[in-house]
Amino acid sequence: MRALITALAATTMFTPVAQAATIMPLDRATILAASPFDFKVELDAVHPETEIAVTVNGQPYAEVFGKPADYVAEEKDEDGKVLGSALILRGLALAQAGDYTVEVKAGDESKTVTWTVYATPETAKAKNVIFMVADGLSVAHRTAARIMSKGMTEGKADGRLAMDDLDHMAFIGTSSTHSIATDSANTMSAYMTGHKSRVNALGVYADRTAPSQDDPKVETIAEALRRTGGRSVGVVTTSELQDATPAAVVAHTRKRADKADIVGMFYQVQPEVMLGGGSAYFLKSDVPGSKRKDDQDYVQMFRDAGYALATDAAELDAARGTNSGKILGLFHTGNMDTWLDRNQLKKGTVDKFPNQPGLVEMTEAALDQLSRDEDGFFLMVEAASVDKMSHPLDWDRAVVETIEFDKAVAVARDFAAQHPDTLVVVTGDHTHGVSIIGTIDDDKDVADAREKVGVYDDAGFPNYVDENADGFPDAINPSRRLAIFSSNFPDYYETWSPKLDGPFVPAIQNDKGEYVANEAYKDLPGAVLRVGNLPRENDTGVHAVDDIVLQATGPGAEAFKGYMEQSDVYRVLAEAMALGAPAQ
């Protein structure tokens, strides 16, 4: 028996293991009928083209796809190392709905994937779609926004958020193709293309070659709308327009950091409304503040294309009265300041950009402009700084940003009430590891500030005040406020209080390149060092893998239910707008 086991072990040890090719789109991809995408096969070894067999549902792939792919004998990395052979077919589109089993064999390499190609009704359910994303939106953000904005008495909220009463709901999975963890690029890209991808990737499947813009592309929702004709497109954000979430509406790149090139991608699609920050990437290189390295003047190019330009709130208001049909709003060279800094504290960069419009004003302007299109529109609205303030553990700013987002949701709901052929979707792109555990009470006379934290019955209720009834707290530092903490963090000094002098910077680099607690906060009253639980290469908190809550109302919203992948959301949008219908 021992001899038999030894022989079997030896046989197993020396049996060659078949190498696995990679096929893109990946297994279980869902593809809109007639939607263009790139097909790629990556082989781990070099194979003559004659030895590579590719079939689709048992037939030669070129017969099904209508043309052969380009053969690359030797793909190489940036150092010249040979990675293997490849086949690439750009701009493939499959008109017939159904399951497609793609099989590749080359020597000892083999791979099989199955795609589902789906059609949509020829008649749209929704004329308009308003897709609203609070970047990083977690359940705790919503709960905190409701308590801070509406108050709570005897265990019941004294009011509801606009997003609370959207009548259809789903849990959304956010993981990327290569990791359970995720970022804003691949998550929003999944919403806007119907295809999951890798961290940092937008509108592509991430391949193995170094160039960031040669990866296999998939069609974005803006491109689908252009291809099928009719509806206008709008993008509203409080971040740079080139940032991952707004960029996902139009962009194709493996690196979300390709911001200068993403401006060119916006120009190719030309959404009718573009409102946000990021003017530094529109300005040619010789203009002070420009982050471009070329002489492309995209501000002038967009103006020449018929866009009315707005650089502050007053100009945005004036642009709403123009008849050009197109508005480009650039209100900051980078990311726009938070509501708290713009309206109460006057911190951040408000002194340099003193008249920035808020998310509500931008949403109103976009809806005013886009609703003039009799064919309807698609509008993406992002509250970017829910995420941007959650990363540095600046919870008060993040929660106030959530309140502002909810005010924009109310604008969308009011519009939908007047235009019942409008689908409104409200969600996040990923979550943060954030929780509310009770309150922090400054009236407690204790030597250790940690003892100010009240949990269970000792928490009571916070005492935020909103005397002007605008839905925002008059101050974020009342004597008893929400105790909000993160599950993940770098080394930092916990101060137990809001950051009134400007957005929080929890960690800075030391001379070793490691991130350590920022000693600017060390001597604040009650400050204590919290030793981080993240690698020292992280200067802020990171995203969580938790599911997102998505809520929706309007025609087509009934399809949102149970657990869904982010890529499934695109199918609901495509079916609501009949994006599989023939071009007009």
N, C-alpha and C positions, 0 to 999 in steps of 0.2 A: 504493500500500500504506500509506504514511504517513497519507494522508487517511482511509483505511478504519479504521486503528487509532485515529486521533483521534476519528472519529465514534463508534466503539464505546465509547471511554472516556467521551465526553460522554453517550452513552446510559446507560451504567452509572451515571455520576455523578448523573444526574437521575431515575433510576428510584426511586420511593419504596420503602423497605424496610418490609416488613410488621412491625408491632409485635407483640410476643409477649406474650400473656396468661400469667398464672400460674394453675395449677390445683393445688389441695391436696385430698387427698394428691397427692404428686409422682409423676412417672413412675417406673415399676417398683416402686411400693409393693406390699407383700404384706400382705393384710388377712385377719384371722381371720373366718370366716363367722359372721354374727349379732353381731359385735362392733361396738358403736356408735362412730361417728366423725363429725366435722364435715367438710362439703364446702364449699369456697370457690373462687370464681373471682375473680381480681383483673385488671381491665382497665386499661391504661395511659391510656386516654382516657375521656371521658364519653360514654356511649351510651344512647339510649332503651332501655327494657327490650324493646321489640318488635323491636329490631335485634340482640338477643343470642340466638344460636342455640346450644343445647347438646344434643348427642346422646350416647347411650351405646350402643355396638354398633349405630350407625345409627338408633336409635330416639329419640324425644324423651325427654330425661332424666327428666322428671316422671313419665312412664309407668313407667320402669324403677325409679326411686327411690321411687315411690309418692306423692310430693308435690312441689310446686314450692319453689324456694328463695326466700328474701327478697331483694328487689332494693334495692340501695343506689345511688342515682343518683350521689352524689358522696361518696366517702370522702376524708377530710381528715387531714392530719398535725396535730401538736400546735400548729403555728403557723397553722393554718387554710388551708394550701395544698391545693388539690384534687389528689388522687392519681389519680382515675379512678373508674369505676363498679365495682360488685362484686355478686356473688350469694353468699348464705350459706345453707346448709341444715344445721341442727344435728341431731345424734342420728340420722344416717343409719345403717342397718345393711343389709347384703346377705347374704341367707340362702343364695343359690345360689352354689356354688363355680364358678370358671372365670375367664377373662380378660375384663376390662371395658375397652373402648377409649372414652375420653371425649374428645370433640372440641368445642372452643369456637370460634365465629366471631362477630366483631362488627366491622363495618367492615373496616379493613385489618388487624385483629388476629386472630390464630388460634393455637391451641395444641392439641396432641393428647398425651394420656398414656394409658398402659395400666397397669391394676392387675391383680394376681393375687389373687383371693379363694380361700382354701383352707379346706377342712373338716378335721376331725380325727376319729379313731375315736370311737365312742360309749363304748368301754370304755377306761379309763385303763390305761396301762402302769405308772405309778408312783402309789402312794398318797401319798407324801411327796416333796417336793423341797426340798433344802437348797442354796441358791444363795449361794456364798461369794466375796466380792470383796475383794482387797487393793488398795485404791485406789492407782493408779500402779504396780502390780506389773510389774517388768521382769525380764528374764532375770538381770541382774546381782544384783538383790535376792535371787533364789532361790539363785544360786550362792554369794553371800556368806553367806546364812543357813545353808546346808548346811556350809560350811567353818567358820564361827564356832561353830555349834551341835554339829557332829558331829566336826570335825577331818579331817585328811587325812594319810595316810602313804604315801610312795613313789608319789605320783601318783594314789592311789585314795582316794575318800571313805571315812571310817571309819564312816559310817552314812548313812541316807537320810532325807529329809524325808517326812512323811506324804503330801504332795502329789505326790511323785516317782512313786508307784506306782499312780496312777489310770490306768485302762487305755485310755481313749479321749482323743484329743487333736485340736485344731484350731488353726490360726492365725486370729486375728480382726482384721479391719480396723475402724478406729475413727473414720475421718474424718466430719466433719459435712456437712450439706447445702450449706453455703456456704464451706467451707474444708477443706483437707487436715488442718489442725490442729484440736485438739479440747479439750474440757474434761469434767469429771465429770458435768455435767448432761446434755448430749445423748448422751454415751456410755452412761451407765446408763439413760437414758430409752429408748434403742434396745433394750437388753436387756429392759426392763420393759414395752414396748409393741409392739415389732416394727416401729416406724417410726423412721427417722433424723430428726434435727432439727438446729437451729442451735445454736451455742455459747450456753450459758446457759439453754437452753430445756428444759422438763420436760413431757412428756405433751402437747405441742402441735406443730403446724407453725407456725413463726414467720412471721407476716404483716407487712404494712407499716404498720399502725396503731400508735399510741403506747401505748395501754393494754396492760398486760402479761398480762391474764387474759381477753382477748376473742379470742385466737388460736384457730384451729381445733383442737379437742381430739381426742385418740385415747384409747382405753380403756387403762388401766393393768392390770397383772396382778392387782393386788389387787381392782380393780373387776370384772375378769372372773371372779375367784373368787367374789365376792359375787353376781354375776349368775347364775352357774351353780349356786350353792348348795353347801353342804357344807363344804369345807376351811377350816381356820383359817389366819390369816396372822400372821407374826411379823417384826419388824424389829429387828435388833441392830446397833449401831454404836458406835465409840469417838469419833465426832464428835458434833456437835449433831444431834439427830434431824431437824432441818429442813435440814441440809446436803444438797448435791445428790444424793449417792448414795442415802441412805435415802429422801429425799423422792421420788425417781423411782418408788418403789413405789406412790405414791398421787397425786402432784401434777400440776397443770395450770397452768403459768405460763411466760411468755416470759422471766421474770427469776428466776433461782434465788435472788436476794436477797430475794424476797418471803417472808421466813421467818415473820413473824407470821401471814400468810395460809395458809402451808403447814401450820401447826398446825391450822387449821380444816379443811384438807383431810384431815389424819389423823383428825380427829374425825368427819368425814363417813363415812369408811370403817371406822374403829375396828378396826385390827388387834388381835388378841387379846393379843399381846405387843409392847411397845415399850420398848426398853432402850437408853439412851445418854445424851448430854449435851443441852444446850440448854434447860434449865429457864427461862432468862430470857425465852423467847418463850411460855411457858405461863402466866407470872405476870401478873396484871393490872397496869396501869401504876402504881398507887400503892404497889406492893410494892417495897422496895429491891432493886435489881439487875434489875428488869424491863426488857425491851427492847420491850414493847408500848406502843402509844399509845392504847389503849382500856381499858375496864373489864372485858373478857372474862377470866374466871378459869378457864382451861382445866384447871388442876390439879383444881379442884373439879368441873368439868364431867365430867372423866374419872372421878373418884371416884363421882359421881352415876350414871354409866353402868355402875358395877359393877367398876371397876378397883381392884386393890390397889396402893397407891403405895409405891415403894421409893426411898430417896434415898442409900443407901450399901450396901455389900456385905452387912452384917448384915441390913438390912431386905429385901434381895433374897432372901437365904436364907430368911427368915421367910415372904416372899410365896409362895415355892414350895410352902409347905404349905397355902395357902388353897385354897378350893374355888370361888372367884369365876370362875375360867376366864380372867381377864384380869389382866395385870400392866403397869403403867406405871412404868418405872424411869428416874428423872431424877437422874443422879449428878454433874452439874456444870452450872453456868450456861452454859458454853460447850463447847468441845471437851474431852474427857477427856485427862488427862496420859498420857504414854507409859509403857510398861512399865519402861523404864530409870529414869525419874524417880520412878515410884511405888515401885519395889522396891529400887533401889540408891542412887541419887543424892539422892533426896528434894528435887528441884528443881522448876522450873515452878510450878504452883499446888497442889502436894501439901499444903502447910501449910494451905491453905484447904479442901481437899477430901481429907482424909487417908485415907479408907476407901473409895476407888473400887474397884469390882470390875473384874477384867480381862476380856478378850475370851473367854477360856476359861470363866470362871465365868458370864458372861452367856449364852454359847452353851449351856452345860449347863442353865441355868435355863430358857431358851426351849424347848429340846427336851423337858425334863421337863414343861413346861406344855402345849405344843402336841401332844405325843404322846397326850394324853388324849382328843383328838378322834378318834373311831372312823372318821370320814370321811377323815382325813389332814390334811396341812398344807403350806403354803409358807412357808419361812423364808429371809429374806435376812440374811446376816451380813457386816458390813464392817469390815475393819481400815483405818480411815481415815488413821492417821498414817504409814503407809508413804509416802503421798503428802505429807502435811503436813510431814514431816521431810525429804523429798526436795527439795521446793521450796527451802528455805533451805540446801541442800547439807549437811544434818546426817546424814551417811550412817550413822554408827554407830547413831543412834536409829532410822533407817529400817530398818536390817537387823535390829535387835532386835525391832522391830514385826513384821517378816516372820516371825521365829521364833515370836513369840506367835501370829500368824495360823496358822502351820503347826500349832501345838498345838491350835488350834480346829478345824482340818481333821481332826486325829486324833480329836477328839471326834465329829465328824460321821461319820467312817469307822467308828468303834466303834458308833455308833448304827445305821448302815446295815448293819453286820454282824449286828446283832440284829434288824433290820427290813429284810430284803432287797428289800422293795417301795419302797425309798427311792432316789431319784436324787440324787447329790451332784455339783455343778458347782463347780469352783474356777477363778477367773480374776482378771483385773484389769479396770479400765474403760478405762485408757489406760496409756501407758508414760512413762518419763523417759529422758533422754539420759545414762544412767549406765553406767559400765564399771569393772571391776576390772582393773588393769594389772599388779599385782604386790604388793609389800609395802613397808611403811615400817619401817626398822630403827633404833631409837634407840641401839643399841650401836655404830653406826658413828660414829667420832670424826671428824666433819667440821665445818667452819666454816659451810658452806652447807647448811641443812636440806634443801634440794632433793636433795642428794646422798644422803640417807637412803633415797630411793626405789630399790627394787631391781626390775629387770625381767629377763625371760628367766631364765637360770640363776641369776643373782644374787638373784632374788626369794626362793628357798627356800620355806619354809612358815611361816605365822604361828604364834605360840605362845600362843593363847588357852587358858585353863584352865577346866575345869568340874568342880571337885572334888565338888560335891554332886550331880552327874549330873542336874540339872534341865533340861538342854538349853539353858540360857542361859550365856554366858561369865560367870565370876565377876567379871571386870573387862573393860572395853572398851579399856583402854590398856595392854596388855602391851607388852613391848619390841619385838616384831615383830608388826605387825598389817596388815590388808588396806589396800592403797592403792586407794581408790575415788575417782573423779573424774567430773565432769559434762562433757558436750559443750557446755553452754550455761550462762551465768552473768552476773550483773551485775558491776560492780567489787566486789572483796572482798579481804580479807586471808586468804591461805592460811596456816594454822597447822600443817599436817601432823599434827594430833593431834585426838583426840576432844574434844568440848565438855563438860567436866565441870561447869561452873558454871551450866548451863542450856542450853536449845535455842539453836542458832546464829541470829544475826541478821546476815546478811552485809552488807546495805546499808541505809542510812537516807537520808532526804531532806535535801537542802541548801536554802538559802533561795530557790533558783530552782525548787524542786519536782522537781529531778532526784535520782535515786538514786545515791549515791556510796558507796564502801567505808566500812564502819563502823569508825571509828578506835579503838573499844574494844578491838579485837584487834591494833592496829598494833604494840604494843610487846611482844607475847608472843614468847617465844624462837623464832627462826627464821622469824617471820611475813614474808611477802612480798606485795606488792600484785599482784593479778592484774587486768589491765584486761579488762573484760567484752566479750562479743561480742553482747549484747542491747541493744536500745534503752534509753535511760536512764529510761524510764518503768517499767521492770521492776525490782523489788526482790529478786526471787528467780529461780531457774531456772524453766524452763517445760516443759510436756509435750512429749514426742516423738511423732512420727507413726508410729513403728515399730509393727508388728503385736503383738498380745498373744497369749500362749499360754493356751489354755483346755484344762483337763483335766476328765474326768468319769468316773463309774462308776455302775453301776446301770441299771435298766430305762429305755430310751430313750437311753442314753449313746452307743450305736453310731451315732447320727445326727451326732455331732460328728466331723468329719474334714475334712482338706484345708484350704482357705481358705474362710472364711465372713465375711460382714458381721455386725456386731453385731445388726442387725435380724433376721438369720436365726436367731439363738439363741432368740429368743422363740418362733419357730415350733416348735422342738424341745421347749421347755417346754410349749407349748400342746398339742402332740400327746401328750406324755407324760402330761399331766393331763386329756386329752380335754376341753379347754375349748370345743371346738366342738360338744359334745354338748348336747342340749336341756336347758333349765333343769329342776331337780327341784322 
